[in-house]
Amino acid sequence: MLHLPKLFSDGAILQREKPVKVWGTYEPFSKIKLSLEDSVAEVITDQDGNFKATLKAPKYGFNKQLIFKNESGETLKSINVSVGDVWILSGQSNMDFMLKYDQNYQQDADKVTSVLRDGPAISFFEVPRRILPNGEFDQSTNPEEWHILTKENAKLFSAIGYYFGLELRDYSPDIPIGLIWMSFSGTTASAWLSEEALAKDPLLKQRYLDSYQELLSSMSMYKYEAVLAKQHETSLLPEAAKFWDDVVMGKIDHKTLNEAYKNKKYLFNDQIMGPKSENRPHGLFDNMVKTIIGYTIKGVLWYQGESDSDDSSLYDYLLIALIQDWRNRWEDDFPFLVMQLAPFSHWFGNFSGEFYPEVREKQAIVADKLNKVYLTNVMDDGMQYDIHPKNKKLAAHRFYLLAMDKVYDVINNGAAPSVDDCEKYHDHLTISFDNCDLLASSQKNLNKVLKIIVNGKVIQLYDVSVSGNLMTITSPEFKFNATIEVWYQQESFSHAGLFNENAIPVVPFKVYL
């Protein structure tokens, strides 16, 4: 019997303008003929019945047939598919954040049905949130199949994914959009990397693989299982579920939340590392990423880093290794669109944004080092006492602008502007920005987030002006031989003061002259 991954099922979206890879199992040493319109491939299964084939994707459109036949010409399976653009949505809770929690949801709820206009143009596939191979602790919200986005299921879908897909659809209504949702709240990037990728880098191997094995050798499995059982029991309480829904929606104020934390109410236990932890090294790679490796895609939206902020010194190593690992396994140098961490101060317990500036810096380093890695942000829309900004429509729009610029090449300056060059003169200095033709400033915010340091001392006497893609800073304290530092938005929580012409905030920076 022919067996295919659930990715290859009725309603699937296949990637246009790229070779489409298809795999599955059939009887050992058997010939299978695959066809997708005028593209045909013939393969012979191996001794275990596995096969892989590559087809040429037809022009984009709906209601096409992916057909599988045996050697005698008998049709084994025919799958109704569409051909368009497929994006992976990955990361942790801010990508996991469902539409029902978004501040725009109530006013946009009636618009969801418009997704179906002119045909089922947006479909999604939720990769099961499996911590373990047997499905224990599975947190998935939708069955493992392709779904047409509807008013009923959209509220349980990624808010960023929904709004991003909607903008893509509205730009090109004739091109089907496929969204593969593969995220998991509260997870470090190390869980999304393969064991091989972690082992390849000595620093990553020591920090994640070796330390994890040391932990396992010293821990009491009896105590570990007892704590997990208690956590699971608490999570099933209706009042606990409602409490956390209210937390995510921002209905619980900062004071009340911290009081609940102090009383250890509603599962405030810190995540416990162990063999059943979603954060164990390569755990999510083994149980989630592996299930979709090879499925041809347009690119990846990545919103993650919060759970790595307390170990931020290695984040650039982690993210570079992850991107390279995924690209190698897909055999595709696909675009990677990265969202910088939003401004944030403190949530509850040990959830702090203290090291967010360093993570943002590491994210910018990765975008600078790797080809086709692009950066955007919501540095104008963070929340001081909530790790989850509620306006995911804005975050999705920033991803959309980034894709329109760097992937689809239909607009300019859709990426977050970053420092391109700087020059020092007698009494002033200039900083130029890329991804920007017309720099704009919010003077009120700029005064709060701009720090000028001369010879190690913060100065207050300076003037700032913007013109074109230049920011000019003038001060009588600038001397010819003075050492000058310019710090912009280096706090854990602040509001952006510089934007390009598309209202995208400038990437936080430190300049040394």
Protein Blocks (a to p, Z undefined) as FASTA:
>chain_A
ZZddfklcghiacdehiacdddddddehiacdddehjbccdddddfkopacddddddded
ehiadddddfkopafbdcddddddddddeddfklmpcfklpmklmmmmmmmmmmmggiaf
bccddddddfbfnlpaiabfbdcddddddfklmmmgcfklmmmmmmmmmmmmmlccdddd
dddehiafklmpcfklmmmpmklmmmmmmmmmmmmmmpcfklmmmmmmmmmmmmmpmklm
mmmmmmmnopacfklmmmmmmnopghiaccdddfkbfkbghklmmmmmmmmgoiacfbdc
ddehjlmmmmmmlmmmmmmmmmmmmmmmnopacdcddddddddfbfchjlcfklmmmmmm
mmmmmmmmpghiacdddfklccfkbcbdfblmlmmmmmmmmmmmmmnopaghkbccddfb
dcddfkbccdddehifbdcddfklmmmmpccdeehiacfbdcdddehjbccdddfkbcfk
lccdddehkafbdcdfbdcfkopacddddddZZ
